[in-house]
C-alpha cells in the first residue's frame, strides 16, 4: 500500500532556486518524493518519467538518492528539467561564468539578419539582437558552439545543468519582457499585431534584467542550508518520444509520470517564446513539434481508427463524440481524440515494455468533459493498462475545485451537470 498525498502542484518556497519556471502542468515535488520513498529502492534502481515536463520526478528521485531518467519531446521542458538538477557544488560557478558571458555579449556586434528570426513575432530587430547576443555567448561558453546556428535536439540532450540554468534565466527574462502579450489563458501568448506593437529593448537593459535574475537565484542557492540535489545523484534528461522509448525491455524499476491531459492544451504554443529562443521557426521546427506533441490541438487529415486495445470506456466515449450534435464533433474533435488515445495507448505499451517484473508504475491522471460528455481518462488508462498486462493495486482520487480545462467560460454551460474534475493517482505493478 502506497501512502499518497494530493498531487496538486503548488509553488514551493522551501526549495531555493528550484521553482525555476512557471509551468502550469505537473504535480508537486512533495507528492513525488513521498511516493518514491514509499517504494523499496537501492543504488541500482532506476526511476523513469516518460513525460518529464519541468522535471519534478527526476528532481524528486535525485533528492532521494535514486538514479532517474526523464524524457520529453519538448526541448524547452528538457532544458527546464536539467536546470532544476543544478548541483549544489556547481552553484559557486554561476557568477564567475556569468561575468564572462556578460563581457562577451556586451562586446559582440550582432550583424546577423533578424528578419526571419522567430523572436520577431514580439520584438523589434534591436530587441531580437539584444537576446541573441546573450544566447550566442551562453552557447559559446557552455556548449562550445560558435556558429550562428540555433540549438538542435542533439545539443539540447548534451547540455549541462549549468548551461540549462542560464537558458532558463533567459526564458524567464523574455517572459517578463513579453508581459504585454499575455492573455487570460495562461497557456497562450499572443503575437504582435503590427511592427509598432513590438517591443524595443536595448542590449544593456536585457543584460541588466538577466543579471538581476541570476543574482537573485544564486542568492537563494547560497541561503539554502542543504544540498538541493546530492552530487552523487545521477539523472539522464533527454528529448524522446513517449511512443518510442530508447530503453531496453524490463529495465526500469519505477515509473512515476503524468501523461498530458485530454483537455486540448497546446503545449507547443504554451512554450512558443522559449522555443523561439532555441530557434524553432513557425514554418519549420515549431510546426513539426506542435504536430508531434501528445494532446496537440492540431489534427491530421486522417486519424487512426479506434482499436479494441483502447478499452470499452474509450470506445464508448469516442462513439458518443462521433454522434454528438455539436458542430465538428464527428470531424475535427473526433480526429483530435482519436489521435490522443492512439498516442496514449502506444505510450502505455512502451511503459509496460520497459518496466521490470514486479516494477511499479504510478500515473497522475485527470478526467475532463467534452461538451456534456464525461471523459473518464483515469478509467481509460486503467483499462488500457489492464489489457497490456499491468495489474492495478491502488487508486487515490482527489477532487479539484477547478482546472485549466475550465478556462474557457463559454464551454462551462456544456459540461455535465455538477461536474468537478478529479485528479487520480493510479498505481500498477507488472507480473
Secondary structure as the mmCIF struct_conf table of DSSP 4:
data_model
#
loop_
_struct_conf.conf_type_id
_struct_conf.id
_struct_conf.beg_label_comp_id
_struct_conf.beg_label_asym_id
_struct_conf.beg_label_seq_id
_struct_conf.end_label_comp_id
_struct_conf.end_label_asym_id
_struct_conf.end_label_seq_id
TURN_TY1_P TURN_TY1_P1 UNK A 13 UNK A 14
BEND BEND1 UNK A 15 UNK A 15
TURN_TY1_P TURN_TY1_P2 UNK A 16 UNK A 18
BEND BEND2 UNK A 21 UNK A 21
BEND BEND3 UNK A 24 UNK A 26
HELX_RH_AL_P HELX_RH_AL_P1 UNK A 29 UNK A 38
BEND BEND4 UNK A 39 UNK A 39
TURN_TY1_P TURN_TY1_P3 UNK A 43 UNK A 44
STRN STRN1 UNK A 46 UNK A 49
TURN_TY1_P TURN_TY1_P4 UNK A 50 UNK A 51
TURN_TY1_P TURN_TY1_P5 UNK A 53 UNK A 55
HELX_RH_AL_P HELX_RH_AL_P2 UNK A 56 UNK A 63
TURN_TY1_P TURN_TY1_P6 UNK A 64 UNK A 65
STRN STRN2 UNK A 67 UNK A 72
BEND BEND5 UNK A 73 UNK A 73
HELX_RH_AL_P HELX_RH_AL_P3 UNK A 75 UNK A 84
TURN_TY1_P TURN_TY1_P7 UNK A 85 UNK A 85
TURN_TY1_P TURN_TY1_P8 UNK A 88 UNK A 92
HELX_RH_AL_P HELX_RH_AL_P4 UNK A 93 UNK A 107
BEND BEND6 UNK A 112 UNK A 112
TURN_TY1_P TURN_TY1_P9 UNK A 115 UNK A 116
HELX_RH_3T_P HELX_RH_3T_P1 UNK A 118 UNK A 121
TURN_TY1_P TURN_TY1_P10 UNK A 122 UNK A 122
STRN STRN3 UNK A 123 UNK A 123
HELX_RH_AL_P HELX_RH_AL_P5 UNK A 125 UNK A 142
TURN_TY1_P TURN_TY1_P11 UNK A 143 UNK A 143
BEND BEND7 UNK A 147 UNK A 148
HELX_LH_PP_P HELX_LH_PP_P1 UNK A 149 UNK A 152
HELX_RH_AL_P HELX_RH_AL_P6 UNK A 153 UNK A 158
HELX_RH_AL_P HELX_RH_AL_P7 UNK A 161 UNK A 177
HELX_RH_3T_P HELX_RH_3T_P2 UNK A 178 UNK A 181
STRN STRN4 UNK A 182 UNK A 182
BEND BEND8 UNK A 184 UNK A 185
TURN_TY1_P TURN_TY1_P12 UNK A 186 UNK A 187
STRN STRN5 UNK A 189 UNK A 189
HELX_LH_PP_P HELX_LH_PP_P2 UNK A 190 UNK A 192
BEND BEND9 UNK A 193 UNK A 194
HELX_RH_3T_P HELX_RH_3T_P3 UNK A 195 UNK A 197
BEND BEND10 UNK A 198 UNK A 198
STRN STRN6 UNK A 199 UNK A 199
HELX_RH_AL_P HELX_RH_AL_P8 UNK A 203 UNK A 223
BEND BEND11 UNK A 225 UNK A 226
BEND BEND12 UNK A 228 UNK A 229
TURN_TY1_P TURN_TY1_P13 UNK A 231 UNK A 232
STRN STRN7 UNK A 235 UNK A 239
TURN_TY1_P TURN_TY1_P14 UNK A 242 UNK A 243
BEND BEND13 UNK A 244 UNK A 244
BEND BEND14 UNK A 247 UNK A 247
TURN_TY1_P TURN_TY1_P15 UNK A 249 UNK A 250
STRN STRN8 UNK A 252 UNK A 257
HELX_LH_PP_P HELX_LH_PP_P3 UNK A 259 UNK A 261
BEND BEND15 UNK A 262 UNK A 263
HELX_RH_AL_P HELX_RH_AL_P9 UNK A 267 UNK A 270
TURN_TY1_P TURN_TY1_P16 UNK A 271 UNK A 271
HELX_RH_AL_P HELX_RH_AL_P10 UNK A 272 UNK A 277
TURN_TY1_P TURN_TY1_P17 UNK A 278 UNK A 279
TURN_TY1_P TURN_TY1_P18 UNK A 282 UNK A 284
HELX_RH_AL_P HELX_RH_AL_P11 UNK A 285 UNK A 292
BEND BEND16 UNK A 293 UNK A 293
TURN_TY1_P TURN_TY1_P19 UNK A 294 UNK A 295
BEND BEND17 UNK A 297 UNK A 297
BEND BEND18 UNK A 301 UNK A 302
HELX_LH_PP_P HELX_LH_PP_P4 UNK A 304 UNK A 306
HELX_RH_3T_P HELX_RH_3T_P4 UNK A 308 UNK A 310
HELX_RH_AL_P HELX_RH_AL_P12 UNK A 312 UNK A 322
TURN_TY1_P TURN_TY1_P20 UNK A 323 UNK A 323
BEND BEND19 UNK A 326 UNK A 326
TURN_TY1_P TURN_TY1_P21 UNK A 327 UNK A 328
HELX_RH_PI_P HELX_RH_PI_P1 UNK A 329 UNK A 333
HELX_RH_AL_P HELX_RH_AL_P13 UNK A 334 UNK A 354
STRN STRN9 UNK A 355 UNK A 366
STRN STRN10 UNK A 368 UNK A 370
TURN_TY1_P TURN_TY1_P22 UNK A 371 UNK A 372
STRN STRN11 UNK A 373 UNK A 375
HELX_RH_AL_P HELX_RH_AL_P14 UNK A 377 UNK A 387
TURN_TY1_P TURN_TY1_P23 UNK A 388 UNK A 389
STRN STRN12 UNK A 390 UNK A 399
BEND BEND20 UNK A 401 UNK A 401
HELX_RH_3T_P HELX_RH_3T_P5 UNK A 404 UNK A 406
HELX_RH_3T_P HELX_RH_3T_P6 UNK A 409 UNK A 414
BEND BEND21 UNK A 415 UNK A 415
HELX_LH_PP_P HELX_LH_PP_P5 UNK A 416 UNK A 416
TURN_TY1_P TURN_TY1_P24 UNK A 417 UNK A 418
STRN STRN13 UNK A 422 UNK A 430
#
